[in-house]
Structure formats: structure tokens, C-alpha cells
Amino acid sequence: MSKEALTPVDLNNKQLQDALQIIQYTRRSLFLTGKAGTGKSTFLRHIAKITKKKHVILAPTGIAAINAGGSTLHSFFKLPFHPLLPDDIRYTPRHIRESLKYNAEKIKLLQEVELIIIDEISMVRADIIDFIDKVLRIYCRNMREPFGGKQLLLVGDIYQLEPVLKEEDRQLLRPYYPSLFFFDAHVFRDFQLISIELTHVYRQNDPLFINILDHIRTNHVSQD
């Protein structure tokens, strides 16, 4: 088990305090980001442990899902593996039920869940976010609110892993999205996502080494 997994949440950290307040006491959705070792995974596990909200933990890959203690986005939402074009007739309100074929148990879960936690959000494509938004609005019978009124906690670092897609699928999505990153999903055009960046590194203690890592992360490495 990693050092970060063993470290309790630092309640003296203002950024972590703010994130905790938002998730625990509001219905607003949050993007929690920060470089490696700043406590993102620790916070995720802490929320999963203490929250009284009905929640699910999801991730884009099997390994990430196992690490986060949840399931994959594809298995939970029964996502197709092809690009999810916003105007695909198979997923309109009229046809989506026959396309996805959710059973009664799945529909009940979607309606009752209050908090959806997605780890490694940097790997999740914009079209998948829009598809999840559509699914939740339709099945929760709440077309007015983003994600059917559910609260989202999106955790990850966009400087790390990016969405992976075959070139032909990338070309299919290009007319719809300026980039594949989750934040370019159409749902965020009219919906303000709160963003908190964790800056205190717990995993390393050497300021010089942390500074070198920061420069590598942002591709600004000097000759020195």
C-alpha cells in the first residue's frame, strides 16, 4: 500500500477543507485536481468512508477502478465502446431505453444515487461525460438539471494520462468537440464546475526534487 493511502486527510489543509465542505454540505459538483502526491486519492477514499450520501466510485479503466475501490464507467453505465456522438439517434430520449436495456435494479440505483465519484477523470472523454449527463437526466426524470441533479466528484490530473482513442474515432468526434478532454463536454457550457487544485505535496519532502518534478510535469525543464 502506498504512503499516500496510509496518510489521513490533512484537515489543516485549506484546499482539502474546502473540498470536504463542498462534497459534504452542498449538491455542487467538484473537480479536484493537483500533481501526484497532493492527496487526491486519500481524499477520495476519505469521502467514500465518511459520507452519508448514497454514492458510487467509478473510473475509466479496470486498474483505476480497482485502485479506487469501484467499477468502470463502461460497466456501470453499459457504455458502448464506439464514439458517442451527441446526435446519435440510438440515444435520444425516445430510443435510449431500448438501446441500453437497463434492468429495474440499475434504474433504481441511478435514481437513488446522490454522489458519483469518478477517479482518473483526465482519461475520460468529453463525449462520455455528455452521454452520462443524458442518461442521468432521462432516467432520473430531471431534464432541467445537469446530470439529472446528481453531484459529481471528478478527481484527477490532466497533466497525467489523457483520453485514448483510435485515430478514426478521433476524427468522428472532431466536429463536435474542441478536444477530447472531459472539460470540453457540452454540459459544462452552461454548468459551472467548481475546481480546486491541491498544491501541498505529501509524498516528497525535498523542495529541490519537488521543483524538478514540477518542471517536468509542465514541460519546462531547464538545462540545469
QUINOR-V234461 format. One record per residue. RES is the residue in one small letter. OMEGA is omega in whole degrees, -180 to 180 (NA if undefined). D_FIRST is the distance of its C-alpha to the first C-alpha in Angstrom with 1 decimal. Layout:
BEGIN
res:RES omega:OMEGA d_first:D_FIRST
res:RES omega:OMEGA d_first:D_FIRST
END
This chain:
BEGIN
res:m omega:-176 d_first:0.0
res:s omega:177 d_first:3.8
res:k omega:-178 d_first:6.7
res:e omega:-179 d_first:8.3
res:a omega:-178 d_first:6.4
res:l omega:-175 d_first:7.3
res:t omega:176 d_first:10.7
res:p omega:179 d_first:13.5
res:v omega:-179 d_first:16.0
res:d omega:-177 d_first:18.6
res:l omega:173 d_first:21.8
res:n omega:179 d_first:23.9
res:n omega:-175 d_first:23.0
res:k omega:-179 d_first:26.1
res:q omega:178 d_first:24.6
res:l omega:176 d_first:21.9
res:q omega:-179 d_first:24.6
res:d omega:180 d_first:26.9
res:a omega:-180 d_first:24.3
res:l omega:179 d_first:23.7
res:q omega:-178 d_first:27.5
res:i omega:-177 d_first:28.2
res:i omega:-175 d_first:25.8
res:q omega:-167 d_first:26.7
res:y omega:175 d_first:30.4
res:t omega:174 d_first:31.8
res:r omega:-177 d_first:32.0
res:r omega:-179 d_first:31.5
res:s omega:-171 d_first:29.1
res:l omega:169 d_first:26.6
res:f omega:180 d_first:25.1
res:l omega:-176 d_first:22.2
res:t omega:-178 d_first:21.5
res:g omega:-179 d_first:20.6
res:k omega:180 d_first:19.2
res:a omega:175 d_first:15.6
res:g omega:-178 d_first:13.8
res:t omega:174 d_first:16.3
res:g omega:-178 d_first:14.4
res:k omega:-178 d_first:15.3
res:s omega:177 d_first:12.2
res:t omega:179 d_first:11.9
res:f omega:180 d_first:15.6
res:l omega:-180 d_first:15.5
res:r omega:179 d_first:13.3
res:h omega:179 d_first:15.6
res:i omega:-179 d_first:18.7
res:a omega:-177 d_first:17.8
res:k omega:-171 d_first:17.4
res:i omega:-173 d_first:20.5
res:t omega:175 d_first:23.0
res:k omega:178 d_first:26.0
res:k omega:173 d_first:26.8
res:k omega:-171 d_first:26.6
res:h omega:171 d_first:23.9
res:v omega:176 d_first:22.3
res:i omega:-176 d_first:19.2
res:l omega:178 d_first:20.1
res:a omega:-175 d_first:19.2
res:p omega:-179 d_first:21.4
res:t omega:180 d_first:19.6
res:g omega:-179 d_first:18.0
res:i omega:179 d_first:14.7
res:a omega:180 d_first:14.6
res:a omega:178 d_first:15.7
res:i omega:180 d_first:13.1
res:n omega:-178 d_first:10.3
res:a omega:-180 d_first:12.6
res:g omega:-178 d_first:13.4
res:g omega:179 d_first:17.0
res:s omega:-179 d_first:19.6
res:t omega:176 d_first:21.3
res:l omega:-176 d_first:24.2
res:h omega:-179 d_first:26.5
res:s omega:-178 d_first:26.0
res:f omega:-177 d_first:26.2
res:f omega:-176 d_first:29.3
res:k omega:-178 d_first:30.7
res:l omega:170 d_first:31.0
res:p omega:-178 d_first:33.3
res:f omega:176 d_first:32.0
res:h omega:177 d_first:35.1
res:p omega:-176 d_first:35.6
res:l omega:-176 d_first:36.4
res:l omega:-176 d_first:39.6
res:p omega:-177 d_first:40.7
res:d omega:179 d_first:44.1
res:d omega:-175 d_first:43.2
res:i omega:-179 d_first:45.6
res:r omega:-175 d_first:43.3
res:y omega:172 d_first:41.1
res:t omega:178 d_first:43.9
res:p omega:-179 d_first:44.2
res:r omega:-171 d_first:46.9
res:h omega:-170 d_first:45.1
res:i omega:-178 d_first:41.3
res:r omega:179 d_first:41.3
res:e omega:178 d_first:43.0
res:s omega:-176 d_first:40.6
res:l omega:177 d_first:37.3
res:k omega:175 d_first:38.5
res:y omega:174 d_first:36.0
res:n omega:-176 d_first:36.6
res:a omega:-180 d_first:37.5
res:e omega:179 d_first:34.0
res:k omega:-179 d_first:32.4
res:i omega:179 d_first:35.2
res:k omega:179 d_first:34.7
res:l omega:179 d_first:31.0
res:l omega:-178 d_first:31.8
res:q omega:-175 d_first:34.5
res:e omega:-177 d_first:32.5
res:v omega:-179 d_first:29.2
res:e omega:-176 d_first:29.3
res:l omega:178 d_first:26.1
res:i omega:-179 d_first:24.7
res:i omega:178 d_first:21.3
res:i omega:179 d_first:20.9
res:d omega:-179 d_first:17.8
res:e omega:-175 d_first:18.4
res:i omega:180 d_first:22.0
res:s omega:-178 d_first:23.1
res:m omega:-175 d_first:23.2
res:v omega:-177 d_first:25.4
res:r omega:179 d_first:29.1
res:a omega:-178 d_first:31.8
res:d omega:177 d_first:33.8
res:i omega:177 d_first:30.9
res:i omega:179 d_first:30.6
res:d omega:179 d_first:34.4
res:f omega:178 d_first:34.3
res:i omega:177 d_first:31.8
res:d omega:-179 d_first:34.1
res:k omega:-180 d_first:37.1
res:v omega:-177 d_first:35.6
res:l omega:178 d_first:34.7
res:r omega:-176 d_first:38.1
res:i omega:-174 d_first:39.9
res:y omega:177 d_first:38.2
res:c omega:179 d_first:37.8
res:r omega:179 d_first:41.5
res:n omega:-175 d_first:40.8
res:m omega:-174 d_first:42.1
res:r omega:-174 d_first:42.6
res:e omega:174 d_first:39.1
res:p omega:180 d_first:36.4
res:f omega:176 d_first:33.9
res:g omega:179 d_first:36.2
res:g omega:180 d_first:35.4
res:k omega:175 d_first:31.7
res:q omega:178 d_first:29.2
res:l omega:168 d_first:26.6
res:l omega:-178 d_first:23.4
res:l omega:-173 d_first:22.8
res:v omega:177 d_first:19.6
res:g omega:-177 d_first:19.3
res:d omega:-177 d_first:20.8
res:i omega:175 d_first:24.0
res:y omega:-178 d_first:23.7
res:q omega:-174 d_first:20.9
res:l omega:179 d_first:21.5
res:e omega:178 d_first:25.0
res:p omega:-180 d_first:26.6
res:v omega:-178 d_first:27.5
res:l omega:176 d_first:30.9
res:k omega:-174 d_first:33.7
res:e omega:-179 d_first:36.6
res:e omega:177 d_first:39.1
res:d omega:176 d_first:37.0
res:r omega:180 d_first:36.5
res:q omega:178 d_first:40.3
res:l omega:-177 d_first:40.7
res:l omega:-173 d_first:38.6
res:r omega:-180 d_first:40.1
res:p omega:-174 d_first:43.2
res:y omega:-172 d_first:41.1
res:y omega:177 d_first:38.3
res:p omega:173 d_first:38.4
res:s omega:179 d_first:34.9
res:l omega:-175 d_first:32.2
res:f omega:-174 d_first:29.8
res:f omega:-174 d_first:29.1
res:f omega:176 d_first:31.0
res:d omega:174 d_first:34.2
res:a omega:-177 d_first:34.4
res:h omega:-177 d_first:37.8
res:v omega:-177 d_first:36.6
res:f omega:177 d_first:35.5
res:r omega:-177 d_first:39.1
res:d omega:-172 d_first:40.3
res:f omega:-176 d_first:37.1
res:q omega:178 d_first:35.5
res:l omega:177 d_first:31.8
res:i omega:180 d_first:30.4
res:s omega:175 d_first:28.1
res:i omega:178 d_first:25.9
res:e omega:176 d_first:24.3
res:l omega:-175 d_first:21.6
res:t omega:-177 d_first:22.6
res:h omega:-179 d_first:20.8
res:v omega:179 d_first:18.0
res:y omega:-171 d_first:15.3
res:r omega:-179 d_first:13.2
res:q omega:-180 d_first:16.3
res:n omega:-175 d_first:19.1
res:d omega:-178 d_first:21.8
res:p omega:-180 d_first:24.3
res:l omega:180 d_first:25.9
res:f omega:178 d_first:22.8
res:i omega:180 d_first:21.8
res:n omega:178 d_first:25.5
res:i omega:179 d_first:25.4
res:l omega:179 d_first:22.4
res:d omega:-180 d_first:24.3
res:h omega:176 d_first:27.3
res:i omega:-178 d_first:25.6
res:r omega:-177 d_first:24.2
res:t omega:177 d_first:27.8
res:n omega:176 d_first:29.5
res:h omega:-177 d_first:31.5
res:v omega:178 d_first:30.9
res:s omega:179 d_first:33.8
res:q omega:178 d_first:35.2
res:d omega:NA d_first:34.1
END
